[in-house]
Amino acid sequence: MDQRLLLRVIVTEDDKRNLTLNKRPQSIEEFKVQLVDKLSLQYDFKLQATVKIIPLVTLYLTALSSPTTTSDTEGSTADTEILSTVGAPPSLRQQWPEFFDIPNFSVDVEYRLRQADLAFMKDETRMTLPRDMKHDILEKLAETMYSFKAYPEDDDFSSVAKALISKHPCLTEP
């Protein structure tokens, strides 16, 4: 059994690292010691768990016979191998919802949006999104949209925009 552990560690918003631990830790304390060692951290810290589910789809090779023969192959049929999802689970995509449910963003982004929403309700101050925050929001929205459709249409983008503005009115543009 493979004991390696592959991680993506977010040290700060601007410092995200991929990390491989050769041995799985037996406890949280052992895990923290390995993180201090591998990341050369000079301070105490808390851990916040974020789990991303990555569905695995198995593709099977299927041989299909072509009815065409050529004189060079002495009457044999040409076989073509294609990738097929025979035996694989049905499509993982769901039907596009009538009202798009905006996903939860990272804790930092949610906090900043909540504060901006409160300011908007108080005196209609609109939020100017920093580049990193805009990137995080768009990445999460794209990931969620892709779970419904690989190629969303203009109407789909409009429904997502309306849902985002209704959940976070501070993002309304004049």
N, CA, C and O of each residue as an XYZ file, in Angstrom:
696
protein
N       0.841     -1.179      0.000
C       0.000      0.000      0.000
C       0.886      1.241      0.000
O       1.840      1.332      0.772
N       0.567      2.182     -0.859
C       1.345      3.407     -0.998
C       1.146      4.289      0.229
O       0.016      4.620      0.587
N       2.252      4.667      0.874
C       2.186      5.478      2.082
C       2.315      6.966      1.799
O       2.168      7.780      2.710
N       2.593      7.345      0.530
C       2.767      8.759      0.207
C       1.449      9.514      0.331
O       0.369      8.966      0.111
N       1.574     10.778      0.687
C       0.409     11.645      0.824
C       0.684     12.905      0.019
O       1.634     13.635      0.301
N      -0.147     13.157     -0.982
C      -0.002     14.336     -1.828
C      -0.933     15.417     -1.325
O      -2.125     15.173     -1.141
N      -0.397     16.630     -1.097
C      -1.185     17.717     -0.526
C      -0.966     18.999     -1.293
O       0.083     19.204     -1.904
N      -1.957     19.855     -1.258
C      -1.816     21.243     -1.696
C      -2.010     22.071     -0.431
O      -3.089     22.076      0.161
N      -0.960     22.765     -0.029
C      -0.963     23.504      1.228
C      -1.037     24.994      0.930
O      -0.241     25.526      0.156
N      -2.002     25.660      1.553
C      -2.141     27.111      1.415
C      -1.541     27.723      2.673
O      -2.150     27.707      3.743
N      -0.332     28.262      2.523
C       0.347     28.879      3.657
C      -0.215     30.280      3.860
O      -0.560     30.659      4.979
N      -0.307     31.050      2.774
C      -0.981     32.345      2.748
C      -1.736     32.420      1.429
O      -1.617     31.514      0.604
N      -2.502     33.467      1.214
C      -3.242     33.603     -0.043
C      -2.302     33.645     -1.249
O      -2.673     33.228     -2.345
N      -1.089     34.149     -1.042
C      -0.126     34.251     -2.138
C       0.895     33.120     -2.143
O       1.724     33.053     -3.051
N       0.860     32.240     -1.165
C       1.840     31.167     -1.042
C       1.115     29.828     -0.948
O       0.726     29.390      0.135
N       0.943     29.186     -2.106
C       0.281     27.889     -2.174
C       1.294     26.896     -2.713
O       1.908     27.131     -3.754
N       1.471     25.785     -2.009
C       2.511     24.829     -2.381
C       1.961     23.413     -2.478
O       1.064     23.023     -1.732
N       2.525     22.647     -3.423
C       2.240     21.222     -3.496
C       3.278     20.516     -2.644
O       4.464     20.843     -2.696
N       2.830     19.548     -1.863
C       3.710     18.898     -0.901
C       3.466     17.395     -0.948
O       2.323     16.948     -1.037
N       4.547     16.617     -0.888
C       4.450     15.171     -0.832
C       5.073     14.694      0.469
O       6.245     14.957      0.739
N       4.292     13.998      1.266
C       4.808     13.384      2.488
C       5.032     11.914      2.181
O       4.119     11.228      1.720
N       6.230     11.428      2.430
C       6.566     10.034      2.101
C       5.890      9.036      3.024
O       5.700      7.875      2.660
N       5.527      9.489      4.223
C       4.876      8.615      5.197
C       3.637      9.314      5.723
O       3.686     10.485      6.098
N       2.539      8.602      5.748
C       1.305      9.183      6.285
C       1.428      9.369      7.789
O       1.829      8.442      8.493
N       1.089     10.556      8.295
C       1.184     10.782      9.742
C       0.123      9.978     10.489
O      -0.969      9.737      9.975
N       0.465      9.570     11.704
C      -0.447      8.788     12.531
C      -1.344      9.658     13.401
O      -2.342      9.181     13.941
N      -0.983     10.953     13.539
C      -1.777     11.857     14.364
C      -1.675     13.270     13.800
O      -0.844     13.548     12.936
N      -2.520     14.147     14.295
C      -2.485     15.547     13.878
C      -1.169     16.184     14.300
O      -0.583     16.959     13.543
N      -0.701     15.864     15.501
C       0.557     16.433     15.989
C       1.730     16.006     15.099
O       2.597     16.816     14.772
N       1.747     14.735     14.714
C       2.804     14.250     13.814
C       2.697     14.951     12.452
O       3.709     15.285     11.836
N       1.481     15.165     12.003
C       1.250     15.875     10.738
C       1.790     17.301     10.824
O       2.449     17.773      9.897
N       1.514     17.988     11.933
C       2.005     19.356     12.109
C       3.537     19.393     12.141
O       4.150     20.306     11.589
N       4.152     18.397     12.790
C       5.620     18.327     12.831
C       6.179     18.160     11.419
O       7.172     18.795     11.065
N       5.545     17.306     10.611
C       5.998     17.105      9.231
C       5.829     18.384      8.417
O       6.689     18.704      7.596
N       4.735     19.123      8.628
C       4.524     20.380      7.911
C       5.589     21.411      8.287
O       6.135     22.090      7.418
N       5.883     21.526      9.584
C       6.922     22.467     10.041
C       8.243     22.125      9.382
O       8.963     23.013      8.923
N       8.566     20.829      9.332
C       9.829     20.376      8.754
C       9.876     20.638      7.248
O      10.838     21.227      6.758
N       8.863     20.213      6.519
C       8.859     20.327      5.055
C       8.735     21.777      4.576
O       9.335     22.148      3.567
N       7.954     22.603      5.300
C       7.704     23.980      4.870
C       8.623     24.991      5.548
O       8.567     26.183      5.249
N       9.471     24.515      6.461
C      10.399     25.383      7.200
C       9.658     26.519      7.900
O      10.054     27.681      7.808
N       8.586     26.174      8.595
C       7.800     27.176      9.304
C       8.452     27.500     10.641
O       8.956     26.609     11.325
N       8.441     28.773     11.010
C       9.077     29.227     12.239
C       8.051     29.676     13.280
O       8.407     30.361     14.239
N       6.795     29.302     13.103
C       5.742     29.775     13.985
C       4.709     28.677     14.205
O       4.634     27.715     13.441
N       3.912     28.835     15.264
C       2.841     27.897     15.565
C       1.650     28.210     14.662
O       1.504     29.346     14.210
N       0.813     27.238     14.397
C      -0.311     27.434     13.484
C      -1.425     26.451     13.803
O      -1.232     25.471     14.522
N      -2.597     26.741     13.247
C      -3.748     25.846     13.321
C      -3.988     25.293     11.929
O      -3.577     25.899     10.939
N      -4.643     24.158     11.844
C      -4.985     23.555     10.566
C      -6.458     23.761     10.281
O      -7.301     23.671     11.174
N      -6.751     24.040      9.023
C      -8.142     24.137      8.575
C      -8.280     23.160      7.423
O      -7.542     23.251      6.442
N      -9.202     22.239      7.526
C      -9.343     21.206      6.494
C     -10.247     21.682      5.370
O     -11.346     22.187      5.597
N      -9.756     21.509      4.163
C     -10.545     21.725      2.962
C     -10.403     20.462      2.134
O      -9.288     20.048      1.818
N     -11.509     19.853      1.782
C     -11.465     18.615      1.019
C     -12.089     18.875     -0.340
O     -13.205     19.387     -0.434
N     -11.367     18.521     -1.384
C     -11.892     18.663     -2.739
C     -12.118     17.263     -3.289
O     -11.202     16.441     -3.305
N     -13.322     16.997     -3.733
C     -13.669     15.697     -4.291
C     -13.359     15.719     -5.784
O     -13.850     16.576     -6.517
N     -12.541     14.768     -6.224
C     -12.187     14.666     -7.636
C     -12.696     13.319     -8.129
O     -12.115     12.281     -7.812
N     -13.785     13.329     -8.909
C     -14.330     12.047     -9.376
C     -13.375     11.388    -10.369
O     -12.770     12.060    -11.203
N     -13.250     10.082    -10.268
C     -12.408      9.326    -11.180
C     -13.301      8.597    -12.170
O     -14.236      7.901    -11.776
N     -13.017      8.753    -13.431
C     -13.768      8.086    -14.481
C     -12.809      7.147    -15.184
O     -11.731      7.567    -15.607
N     -13.179      5.898    -15.314
C     -12.334      4.913    -15.968
C     -12.736      4.801    -17.425
O     -13.910      4.613    -17.743
N     -11.765      4.916    -18.300
C     -12.011      4.764    -19.724
C     -11.516      3.389    -20.156
O     -10.432      2.963    -19.759
N     -12.303      2.702    -20.963
C     -11.963      1.368    -21.419
C     -11.689      1.402    -22.913
O     -12.381      2.100    -23.654
N     -10.684      0.652    -23.366
C     -10.397      0.528    -24.786
C     -11.311     -0.539    -25.363
O     -11.432     -1.633    -24.814
N     -11.949     -0.210    -26.473
C     -12.839     -1.143    -27.138
C     -12.392     -1.272    -28.584
O     -12.186     -0.264    -29.259
N     -12.242     -2.483    -29.062
C     -11.839     -2.706    -30.449
C     -13.091     -2.775    -31.310
O     -14.014     -3.534    -31.016
N     -13.118     -1.984    -32.366
C     -14.218     -1.991    -33.314
C     -13.675     -2.448    -34.661
O     -12.616     -1.994    -35.093
N     -14.387     -3.331    -35.314
C     -13.946     -3.813    -36.622
C     -14.519     -2.932    -37.704
O     -15.690     -2.556    -37.662
N     -13.690     -2.606    -38.668
C     -14.123     -1.807    -39.802
C     -14.518     -2.743    -40.927
O     -13.804     -3.712    -41.184
N     -15.638     -2.492    -41.615
C     -16.053     -3.375    -42.690
C     -15.186     -3.219    -43.941
O     -15.293     -4.028    -44.863
N     -14.340     -2.206    -43.990
C     -13.526     -1.939    -45.162
C     -12.273     -2.797    -45.128
O     -11.601     -2.889    -44.101
N     -11.961     -3.424    -46.254
C     -10.717     -4.180    -46.366
C      -9.880     -3.542    -47.441
O     -10.394     -2.892    -48.351
N      -8.592     -3.732    -47.326
C      -7.693     -3.202    -48.352
C      -6.892     -4.345    -48.920
O      -6.697     -5.360    -48.251
N      -6.421     -4.197    -50.152
C      -5.660     -5.264    -50.793
C      -4.303     -5.446    -50.128
O      -3.722     -6.528    -50.214
N      -3.785     -4.421    -49.472
C      -2.480     -4.521    -48.830
C      -2.528     -5.406    -47.588
O      -1.498     -5.939    -47.177
N      -3.687     -5.569    -46.994
C      -3.785     -6.359    -45.772
C      -4.273     -7.767    -46.052
O      -4.627     -8.494    -45.123
N      -4.298     -8.163    -47.313
C      -4.702     -9.501    -47.737
C      -6.051     -9.915    -47.176
O      -6.206    -11.011    -46.639
N      -7.022     -9.028    -47.306
C      -8.384     -9.377    -46.960
C      -8.725     -9.263    -45.494
O      -9.862     -9.558    -45.126
N      -7.791     -8.842    -44.613
C      -8.129     -8.711    -43.198
C      -8.822     -7.376    -42.956
O      -8.652     -6.423    -43.716
N      -9.583     -7.330    -41.914
C     -10.266     -6.082    -41.603
C      -9.378     -5.221    -40.731
O      -8.599     -5.734    -39.927
N      -9.493     -3.937    -40.886
C      -8.692     -3.016    -40.079
C      -9.402     -2.788    -38.758
O     -10.575     -2.416    -38.738
N      -8.704     -3.007    -37.658
C      -9.280     -2.776    -36.341
C      -8.873     -1.400    -35.853
O      -7.737     -0.966    -36.042
N      -9.809     -0.730    -35.228
C      -9.556      0.592    -34.681
C      -9.872      0.550    -33.201
O     -10.923      0.045    -32.806
N      -8.970      1.079    -32.368
C      -9.237      1.151    -30.945
C      -9.664      2.566    -30.612
O      -9.018      3.537    -31.005
N     -10.758      2.667    -29.884
C     -11.228      3.977    -29.467
C     -11.437      3.968    -27.972
O     -11.578      2.910    -27.360
N     -11.456      5.155    -27.384
C     -11.757      5.256    -25.966
C     -13.252      5.237    -25.787
O     -13.982      5.935    -26.490
N     -13.694      4.456    -24.870
C     -15.120      4.319    -24.626
C     -15.364      4.345    -23.135
O     -14.487      4.009    -22.340
N     -16.538      4.741    -22.774
C     -16.890      4.728    -21.355
C     -17.838      3.562    -21.067
O     -18.668      3.643    -20.162
N     -17.714      2.477    -21.839
C     -18.544      1.306    -21.608
C     -18.265      0.779    -20.214
O     -17.107      0.564    -19.857
N     -19.283      0.571    -19.436
C     -19.125      0.061    -18.087
C     -18.808      1.144    -17.072
O     -18.801      0.886    -15.868
N     -18.547      2.351    -17.546
C     -18.274      3.453    -16.628
C     -19.596      3.974    -16.098
O     -20.637      3.761    -16.719
N     -19.571      4.653    -14.964
C     -20.823      5.181    -14.426
C     -21.441      6.192    -15.383
O     -20.723      6.798    -16.178
N     -22.747      6.385    -15.325
C     -23.389      7.362    -16.196
C     -22.827      8.756    -15.934
O     -22.097      8.977    -14.968
N     -23.171      9.661    -16.785
C     -22.641     11.023    -16.707
C     -22.730     11.579    -15.294
O     -23.741     11.431    -14.607
N     -21.632     12.229    -14.877
C     -21.595     12.801    -13.529
C     -22.264     14.164    -13.478
O     -22.457     14.718    -12.396
N     -22.618     14.708    -14.622
C     -23.232     16.035    -14.654
C     -24.708     15.948    -14.289
O     -25.402     14.978    -14.594
N     -25.151     16.999    -13.627
C     -26.549     17.098    -13.230
C     -27.262     18.040    -14.195
O     -26.622     18.727    -14.991
N     -28.571     18.065    -14.119
C     -29.370     18.984    -14.930
C     -29.136     20.414    -14.451
O     -29.030     20.650    -13.247
N     -29.053     21.379    -15.386
C     -28.854     22.784    -15.008
C     -30.040     23.218    -14.151
O     -31.188     23.017    -14.547
N     -29.780     23.814    -12.978
C     -30.882     24.163    -12.070
C     -31.682     25.359    -12.564
O     -31.181     26.195    -13.315
N     -32.934     25.424    -12.128
C     -33.785     26.558    -12.481
C     -33.245     27.838    -11.850
O     -33.218     28.891    -12.486
N     -32.817     27.735    -10.595
C     -32.169     28.858     -9.924
C     -30.808     28.378     -9.464
O     -30.718     27.455     -8.654
N     -29.752     28.988     -9.968
C     -28.382     28.566     -9.677
C     -28.036     28.871     -8.224
O     -28.172     30.011     -7.780
N     -27.596     27.874     -7.492
C     -27.220     28.037     -6.094
C     -25.735     28.382     -6.034
O     -24.889     27.567     -6.402
N     -25.425     29.579     -5.575
C     -24.038     30.033     -5.498
C     -23.304     29.201     -4.441
O     -23.776     29.084     -3.310
N     -22.159     28.627     -4.799
C     -21.428     27.804     -3.825
C     -20.778     28.666     -2.750
O     -20.653     29.880     -2.904
N     -20.373     28.033     -1.677
C     -19.622     28.743     -0.646
C     -18.186     28.889     -1.121
O     -17.591     27.945     -1.641
N     -17.638     30.079     -0.936
C     -16.260     30.344     -1.305
C     -15.379     30.056     -0.103
O     -15.861     29.572      0.921
N     -14.088     30.350     -0.221
C     -13.178     30.131      0.908
C     -13.635     30.996      2.082
O     -14.381     31.958      1.901
N     -13.190     30.652      3.261
C     -13.591     31.371      4.475
C     -13.241     32.850      4.353
O     -14.042     33.711      4.717
N     -12.056     33.145      3.845
C     -11.607     34.530      3.706
C     -12.522     35.308      2.753
O     -12.949     36.419      3.067
N     -12.816     34.726      1.601
C     -13.665     35.395      0.604
C     -15.076     35.584      1.157
O     -15.666     36.653      0.998
N     -15.617     34.555      1.802
C     -16.963     34.671      2.377
C     -17.018     35.781      3.421
O     -17.977     36.552      3.465
N     -15.996     35.860      4.255
C     -15.959     36.895      5.295
C     -15.939     38.292      4.668
O     -16.692     39.178      5.073
N     -15.064     38.471      3.673
C     -14.949     39.781      3.027
C     -16.237     40.156      2.291
O     -16.639     41.319      2.290
N     -16.879     39.168      1.666
C     -18.155     39.441      0.988
C     -19.242     39.794      2.004
O     -20.049     40.691      1.757
N     -19.271     39.098      3.142
C     -20.270     39.378      4.169
C     -20.111     40.800      4.700
O     -21.096     41.515      4.886
N     -18.853     41.209      4.946
C     -18.597     42.566      5.424
C     -19.024     43.601      4.380
O     -19.611     44.626      4.724
N     -18.731     43.334      3.122
C     -19.108     44.245      2.044
C     -20.625     44.290      1.874
O     -21.177     45.351      1.583
N     -21.311     43.151      2.051
C     -22.773     43.124      1.966
C     -23.389     43.991      3.069
O     -24.363     44.706      2.836
N     -22.813     43.918      4.264
C     -23.314     44.745      5.367
C     -23.129     46.228      5.059
O     -24.021     47.036      5.320
N     -21.972     46.584      4.504
C     -21.724     47.991      4.133
C     -22.680     48.419      3.029
O     -23.137     49.562      3.022
N     -22.989     47.523      2.097
C     -23.913     47.843      1.014
C     -25.323     48.081      1.554
O     -26.011     49.004      1.115
N     -25.752     47.248      2.506
C     -27.086     47.419      3.092
C     -27.167     48.705      3.908
O     -28.218     49.341      3.984
N     -26.053     49.075      4.512
C     -26.028     50.272      5.351
C     -26.071     51.550      4.516
O     -26.911     52.419      4.751
N     -25.163     51.666      3.537
C     -25.096     52.920      2.771
C     -24.866     52.716      1.269
O     -24.393     53.618      0.577
N     -25.208     51.519      0.776
C     -25.109     51.170     -0.646
C     -23.700     51.359     -1.222
O     -23.542     51.760     -2.375
N     -22.694     51.070     -0.415
C     -21.308     51.097     -0.884
C     -21.036     49.808     -1.638
O     -21.196     48.716     -1.093
N     -20.628     49.938     -2.886
C     -20.327     48.764     -3.704
C     -18.888     48.330     -3.466
O     -18.013     49.150     -3.190
N     -18.665     47.048     -3.577
C     -17.335     46.506     -3.330
C     -16.507     46.532     -4.606
O     -17.000     46.194     -5.683
N     -15.250     46.934     -4.480
C     -14.290     46.818     -5.571
C     -13.473     45.571     -5.280
O     -12.733     45.510     -4.298
N     -13.619     44.583     -6.144
C     -12.978     43.287     -5.890
C     -11.480     43.336     -6.165
O     -11.062     43.759     -7.243
N     -10.668     42.906     -5.200
C      -9.246     42.733     -5.486
C      -9.066     41.578     -6.472
O      -9.914     40.690     -6.559
N      -7.983     41.598     -7.192
C      -7.757     40.604     -8.238
C      -7.774     39.169     -7.694
O      -8.371     38.288     -8.313
N      -7.130     38.923     -6.549
C      -7.073     37.569     -6.004
C      -8.454     37.062     -5.607
O      -8.771     35.886     -5.782
N      -9.262     37.956     -5.076
C     -10.615     37.580     -4.652
C     -11.498     37.286     -5.876
O     -12.274     36.330     -5.877
N     -11.368     38.119     -6.908
C     -12.126     37.889     -8.140
C     -11.746     36.544     -8.744
O     -12.609     35.799     -9.209
N     -10.459     36.238     -8.735
C      -9.981     34.957     -9.271
C     -10.593     33.782     -8.506
O     -11.068     32.823     -9.114
N     -10.581     33.859     -7.170
C     -11.143     32.787     -6.344
C     -12.633     32.592     -6.610
O     -13.112     31.463     -6.708
N     -13.364     33.708     -6.727
C     -14.809     33.635     -6.968
C     -15.082     33.014     -8.332
O     -15.895     32.097     -8.444
N     -14.411     33.504     -9.368
C     -14.646     32.995    -10.720
C     -14.234     31.538    -10.855
O     -14.896     30.770    -11.553
N     -13.151     31.149    -10.197
C     -12.704     29.755    -10.254
C     -13.742     28.827     -9.630
O     -14.049     27.774    -10.190
N     -14.283     29.212     -8.477
C     -15.288     28.384     -7.801
C     -16.584     28.326     -8.614
O     -17.207     27.270     -8.723
N     -16.988     29.473     -9.187
C     -18.198     29.485    -10.013
C     -18.017     28.608    -11.252
O     -18.920     27.857    -11.621
N     -16.849     28.705    -11.894
C     -16.594     27.894    -13.089
C     -16.620     26.405    -12.753
O     -17.167     25.603    -13.509
N     -16.039     26.046    -11.637
C     -16.030     24.647    -11.197
C     -17.455     24.137    -10.975
O     -17.794     23.023    -11.375
N     -18.277     24.956    -10.338
C     -19.658     24.562    -10.071
C     -20.467     24.502    -11.366
O     -21.258     23.580    -11.568
N     -20.264     25.489    -12.242
C     -20.981     25.483    -13.518
C     -20.608     24.261    -14.350
O     -21.462     23.670    -15.012
N     -19.335     23.883    -14.314
C     -18.876     22.734    -15.094
C     -19.509     21.437    -14.603
O     -19.647     20.483    -15.369
N     -19.894     21.399    -13.328
C     -20.552     20.190    -12.833
C     -21.923     19.997    -13.486
O     -22.475     18.897    -13.472
N     -22.466     21.079    -14.060
C     -23.746     20.995    -14.759
C     -23.566     20.900    -16.278
O     -24.225     20.097    -16.939
N     -22.668     21.727    -16.822
C     -22.464     21.770    -18.266
C     -20.998     22.042    -18.579
O     -20.360     22.879    -17.941
N     -20.474     21.326    -19.568
C     -19.094     21.576    -19.977
C     -18.998     22.887    -20.755
O     -17.987     23.584    -20.682
N     -20.047     23.217    -21.495
C     -20.051     24.427    -22.313
C     -21.315     25.249    -22.026
O     -22.294     25.153    -22.766
N     -21.297     26.053    -20.960
C     -22.474     26.858    -20.629
C     -22.788     27.875    -21.730
O     -21.903     28.324    -22.457
N     -24.056     28.217    -21.829
C     -24.508     29.188    -22.832
C     -24.699     30.550    -22.165
O     -24.594     30.668    -20.944
N     -24.977     31.572    -22.965
C     -25.139     32.929    -22.438
C     -26.210     32.995    -21.354
O     -26.028     33.678    -20.346
N     -27.326     32.290    -21.551
C     -28.400     32.282    -20.550
C     -27.916     31.696    -19.218
O     -28.327     32.143    -18.147
N     -27.040     30.694    -19.301
C     -26.506     30.084    -18.085
C     -25.628     31.083    -17.329
O     -25.713     31.199    -16.106
N     -24.788     31.800    -18.072
C     -23.942     32.813    -17.433
C     -24.801     33.904    -16.791
O     -24.488     34.391    -15.705
N     -25.885     34.281    -17.469
C     -26.786     35.298    -16.922
C     -27.437     34.823    -15.628
O     -27.546     35.587    -14.669
N     -27.869     33.562    -15.597
C     -28.509     33.055    -14.382
C     -27.521     32.996    -13.223
O     -27.896     33.237    -12.075
N     -26.261     32.676    -13.513
C     -25.241     32.652    -12.460
C     -24.976     34.072    -11.961
O     -24.854     34.292    -10.756
N     -24.886     35.027    -12.870
C     -24.646     36.425    -12.485
C     -25.794     36.943    -11.614
O     -25.554     37.596    -10.598
N     -27.041     36.655    -12.007
C     -28.193     37.093    -11.217
C     -28.180     36.465     -9.825
O     -28.471     37.133     -8.833
N     -27.840     35.179     -9.760
C     -27.801     34.492     -8.470
C     -26.690     35.063     -7.589
O     -26.866     35.205     -6.379
N     -25.545     35.390     -8.196
C     -24.430     35.955     -7.437
C     -24.797     37.319     -6.867
O     -24.490     37.611     -5.711
N     -25.455     38.158     -7.670
C     -25.859     39.496     -7.213
C     -26.937     39.395     -6.133
O     -26.947     40.186     -5.190
N     -27.841     38.426     -6.270
C     -28.886     38.304     -5.249
C     -28.311     37.800     -3.926
O     -28.811     38.169     -2.864
N     -27.275     36.969     -3.968
C     -26.662     36.480     -2.733
C     -25.709     37.517     -2.142
O     -25.619     37.662     -0.922
N     -25.000     38.238     -3.011
C     -24.026     39.241     -2.564
C     -24.290     40.568     -3.290
O     -23.636     40.869     -4.288
N     -25.244     41.354     -2.791
C     -25.624     42.603     -3.464
C     -24.487     43.615     -3.542
O     -24.560     44.544     -4.346
N     -23.438     43.466     -2.734
C     -22.316     44.401     -2.770
C     -21.578     44.333     -4.105
O     -20.812     45.237     -4.436
N     -21.805     43.255     -4.879
C     -21.138     43.077     -6.166
C     -21.910     43.733     -7.314
O     -21.476     43.678     -8.464
N     -23.051     44.353     -7.002
C     -23.855     45.032     -8.023
C     -23.054     46.155     -8.645
O     -22.399     46.934     -7.952
N     -23.117     46.225     -9.959
C     -22.450     47.321    -10.660
C     -23.470     48.372    -11.025
O     -24.630     48.044    -11.274
N     -23.054     49.665    -11.064
C     -24.018     50.722    -11.394
C     -24.569     50.580    -12.805
O     -25.390     51.392    -13.232
